[in-house]
Amino acid sequence: MSKIFTPTLHPRIALRKKLGPVKVSDLMLKGAGGPITRFNSWLAVKVTNGVGTMWCAYAFAALALVSLPAAILSGNPVIIVSWISQTFLQLVLLSIIIVGQNVLAAASDKRAEATYEDADAVLHTALQIQDHLVAQDAEIEKILATIAPLKAT
């Protein structure tokens, strides 16, 4: 090992290698709060995955359309507006918004994974640079040992 410099690895490097990137399943399995919180998280993810599909949005639209004839036949504009806002928009947009959030979350997860891989590559390169510097230090020490006797004369 070089006498000029001794590199020390940051503790986060070993921890990062051990843990890897964060995933939703990790949060559900290791989440704080015990088994009830983990079950609630699991159930919420299952319901979100079920409701957050375009097929569910289509089903909600069909369900909302069942009550449309009654709203129209009432002839009351307030009931028609109420049907549009409270029945159709809330029911159908709920699923569509969840689908959009799922798409955005997937893109975010992909970016986070790429960032993790980039950081891993940078770390690997930095470790190679440290090894290169250690090798250079060794060569410099050899040169200094060679010229030290010449300097004494």
Secondary structure, DSSP 8 states (H G I E B T S, - for coil): --SS------HHHHHHHHH-S--HHHHHHH-TTHHHHHHHHHHHHHHHHHHSSHHHHHHHHHHHHHTHHHHHHH--HHHHHHIIIIIIIHHHHHHHHHHHHHHHHHHHHHHHHHHHHHHHHHHHHHHHHHHHHHHHHHHHHHHHHHHHHHHH-
